[in-house]
Amino acid sequence: MRTSAPGWPSIAIVVLNHDYAAYLPDALATALDQTRPAHQVIAVDDGSTDDSRALLRGYGDRVEVLLQPNRGQAAAINAGATRARADVVVFLDADDALEPHALERIAEAFAALPDAARVHYPMRVMDGAGRISGETRPPAPARLPRGDQRAAVLATPFDQPWAAMSGNAFSAAVLRRVLPLPEGPRVGADWLLVHTSSLYGPVERVDEPLARYRVHGRNSYALDGSHLDLPALRATIAFAGAGRAHLARHAEEGGRTPAAPPLASFSDAGNRLLSLRLDPAAHPVPGDTRLITTRLGLRALRHRRDLSLPRRLVFAAWLGAAALGPRRFVPTLALWFMHPAARPAPPPGMTRVIRRLRAPAGRSRR
């Protein structure tokens, strides 16, 4: 890895923008005002129709600007990575922001693990005005993984905790192996990049939040716990099929040949079951039935060794309720499944039972 100082990587920030003029100045300010300055700050404007391009002209030579027609997130990623001339690349969505010390912590992580494919970190959630909500992405109690993730990605690819685009820093050497991304789907490019890169090296984690994720009502795909976006759900299901095939193609090159195609994940099975219950006529997977998707979900749960037995039992019960319960209850089950903050706290008696089951042998359970 080429470095600007022994053991320390150079870092480029690529800001990805489409019609986010209201938030773009905040993103660029945090990219330009880092305790460890970026080697480059690049802004890719993906066919904006608002004031974004006029704003970008005001930054002069502080920001390298790439203008392209509206072709989607994958195309913007591909273009920005081609322009980047650094050891590490951070893709920052223009409605998000970086913490002031983000690059410093990212550089430390790559210096400690030079062969890392990527470094990821939690993101604090903020609203449209930039007010911090107290939530994080991924939401608690999920914790981002570290180490060799190849087996997990290929076994249950849609179940692994992961950070959205702004919560990752990628090795440029790995990007050269996984890019360009296919430019078809309008959602999921960040998922595809995160998981495919994990096939080419270990993943390092920084535990403190290094970015801020903005929820403002115009996100391409964000749930606020009050509604379910069925078209987005169907797009996610369709993308899952293409994503599994993409991972399988990269597995051999990354040094991991799967014995079988990636298993259906619990998340994918749950999405398909919800789609069947809520809008069967528009369901995107021919031949799916409630029985098929429920069996896929239960099979995936058997492989989820990262979940405690009580949590696996809860998710198995959710599958049964979503498959067999009255249809009027399914939207509530869907929000519970897709938005953890919408989940009610368990009753006190259940909390005590779970604590007893989790208590290590030999420890007092009083």
N, C-alpha and C positions, 0 to 999 in steps of 0.2 A: 504494500500500500504506500503510495507516495504521500509524504507528509510535509507540512510547512515547518515543522520543528520535530526533533527526534521523538517518535512515539505518538505525536499529536496529529490527527487528520485535519485537512482543510475541509470546510463544509460550505455547500451552496444551498440557499433557500430558494425554492421555486414556488411562487404564489400562483394558485390556480383560480382564475376569476371568470365568472359569467354573470353579468347583470347584478353585481354586488357593490355598486358604487357607494352605497350607504355604509358599508363595512370595510371596504378596501383600504382606506387610509389607516384604520386601526391595525389591520394585518401588516401593512407595509411598515408602519411605525415600529411595531414589535420586531419585525425582521431586521430593520436597520439599527435599532438601539439595543444591541446585545452586549453583555459584559465581555464576551469573546466574539469579535466582529466576524460576520460571514465573509467567506472568500468571494462570493457572488450573491447578489439578490436579483432574481429573475422573475418577471411577471408575465404569465401567459394569459392573454385575454382571448377567450373562446367565443368570439362573435357577439360581444355585448351590444345591446341596443340602448343602454342608459348612458350616464356620464362617465363611465369607467375609463374610456380611452382618453378623454380630455384630462381626467385626473392623472393618468399615468404619464402624460406628456410633461407634467409639472415636476417630475422627479429628476429630469435631466439624466446625467450619467451615473447617478446613484443606483438606478434600477435599470437592468437590461429588459427591454420590453419586446415581447413576441406577440404579434397580432395574427389571428387566424379566423376563418369562418367557424360558425358554431358546429362543432363535430363531436362534442362530448368530453367527459372527464378523461377517458383513456387517451384520446388524441392530444389533450393538453399535457398529460403526463409524458407521453412519448416526445412531444416537442420540447418540453422543458428539460428532460433528461439529456436530450441530444445537445443542448446548449451548455449544460453544466460542465465545468472544468474543475472538479474537486474530488476528494476521496470519498465524501459522504454527501448525500442529497436528502434534504428535508422538503417534502411537499406540503405546503401550507394552504388549505382552503381559504379563500379570501374573506369568508365570514367568520373565520376563527382567528386565534392570536397565539403568540408564543410568550412564555414567561421570560423575563429579562435575562435569566441565567441559563436558558435552555441549551444553547450551543455549548456552553462551558461543560454542562453535565453530559451532554451527548459525546463531546470529544473525550472526556474522561472515560466513558464507558467503552468507546471504541479503542482507546489506548490500552485499556485493561484487557480487552478481548479483540485483538486485531483481525481475527478471521471471522468475526461476527457478520452474518448476512444483514442483520438489521438490529437496531435498538428501539424498543418501544417503551411507552410511559403513559400513565393515566392522564386524563384531561379533566379540568374543572369545567362544569357546565355553567354557562351564563345566558342571560336573556338577550333580547334584541338591543337593549340599551347598555349591555355590558355588565349588568349586575350579576354577581356570583350567586348561584342558587344553593350551594352546599352539596349538590350531587356531583358525582364523577362519572366519567365514561372510561372503561366499562363500569357499570353500577356495582356497588357493594352487594354481596360479599365476594363477587368475582375478583380474581387477581390475575394479572397478566402472567403467562408462563415464561420460563427461561430455559436455555439449554437446547439440546437437539430436539426439534419439534417434528421431524420428518414422519415418524411413525404415527404420531397423534394427528397430524394434518391429513395423512392418507387414510386413517381409520375412521375418524369422525370429523370431517373437515369443517362442518358448519357449527360445531359445538364448542370449538376452542375459543376462550376469551381473547378478544383482539381489540386493538385500538383503531379507530377510523383514521383516515388519511393523515390528519395533522398530528397524530400521536405516534409517528414513526420516523426514524431516520435510517436510510438505506445505504449500504455499501455500494459505491459506484461500480465496482467490479462485478457485483451480483446483478445490478441493474442492466449491465451490458449483456448478461446471459438471459434475462427474463423479458426484456423489452425488444421490440414493441409489443404492447398489449393489443389484443383485437379491439377494433373500434366500433363494434356493433351495439351492445347493450348500453342503455343510458344510465343504468345503475350497476354498482358492484365492482367498478374498476379498482377501487382501493382494496376491497376484499381479495380480489384476484392477485394484486401485486403483493399484498402482505403474505398471503399463504404460499404463493409460488416461490417467493424469495426464501421462505423458511426451508425449502428443499435443498438450498445451496450452502447452508452453513448454520451454525448455532445462533440462537436469538438471545440477546442480552436485555435485561429489564432495569429501568430506573424506577424506583418506587414512588418518588415524589412527582406530582403533576408538573409537567413542563409545557403544557399547552392549555388553551381555553377553547371549549367547544360551544358555539353559539346556537341556541335553539330559538328560532324567531318566526316560525310559521311558513317560511319559504324554503326551508331545507329540502334538498332533493328527496331525502327519505329520513324522516325523524318522527317518532311517536311521542306524544305528550301525555298519554294515558287517558285521553278523553274520546278518542275516535280510532277507528281502524280503516286504513286505506287499502281497500281490496285490490285496486289495480296495482299498487306497489307490492302487495303480497303476491299477486300472480307473477309480476315481473321477477320477484325474488326467487320464486319456484322455478321459473324458466331458466334463470341465470344459474341456479344450483346445478341443473343438469349439464349445462355447458362448462361450469366451473369444475365439476368432477372430471370431465374429460380432459380439460386443460391441465389439471394437476397430474393426471395419469401420464400425459405426454411428457411432462417435465420431470417426473419421478426418476426415470432411468438416467437422464442426463445429470441429475443432482446426486446420483449415487445410491438411489433407493428404488429398487424395482419391486413394485407391489405384487404379492402373490395373487391378488384378485383386485378388481376395481374397488375404489374407495367405498366403504360401507355407507349406507344411508344414515345420516345423522339424526339425532332426536329433533333438532331444530327444523331440519328439512321435512321430516315426517310430520311434525306438528303443523307446519305451514300448510302442507298438502291436505291434512285432515281438516283444518279450518276452512280451506278453500272449498273442499267437497261439501262441508256442512252449510256454508254461508252462500255459496254461489256455484252450485254444481254444473250449471250450463256453461259457465266460462272457465271451468277448471282446466289448466293447461297440460295435464298429464293424462293421456288416454289410457284407459284400463285401470286407473286407480279406483279403489274402493275403500270404505272405512276399515274393513278387516285388513287389507293390505297395508295401509298406512299405519294402523295401530301395531301390527306385527313388526313393521320396520322400526317404529319408535321403541318398542320393547327390546328388540335386538340391539339397537344402538345403546340403550341404557345399560345393558349387560357389559358393554365395553367402557363405560364411563367410570373408570376407577378413580377419577378425580373428584367424584361426588360421594358424599357419605351415604350409607344405606338409607337413613331417613329421607334424604333429599331424593334419592332414586325412587323410593316408594311413593313420595308425594307426586313426582312427575309421572309415574306409572298410573296413579289414580287420576291425574289430570287427563291422560290419554283416554282412560275409560269414560270419564265424564264427557269429554269432547266428542267421543264416538257414539255414545249411547244416550246422553242426556237430552232433554227437550231443546229444540232448536232455539227457543227464546233466550236460553241461558248461554248459548255459544258465544255471542259477542263479548259478554263479561269474561268468559274463560279465555277468549282471545287476547283481551287487554292484559289479563293476569299473566299470560304466557309471554307476551311480547314486550311488556313494560313492567319491570320488577317493582317500580315505585307504586304501581297501582295495586299491588298485592296487599291484602289486609294482614295485620299481625296475627299470628296464631293465638288461640285462646290460651290463658295461663296454664291450664292442665296439659295441653299439647307441648308447650314450651318446656315444662318440667320433664315430660317423657323424652323429648329430644335430647335434653341435657344429660339425662341418665344414660341414653344409648351412646352418646358421644364420650362419656367420661372414661378415661383410660383405666385399665385394670389396676387395682390396688389403691386408687384415689378415692377419698371419701366422697360419697354421693349425697351427702346431706345438704 
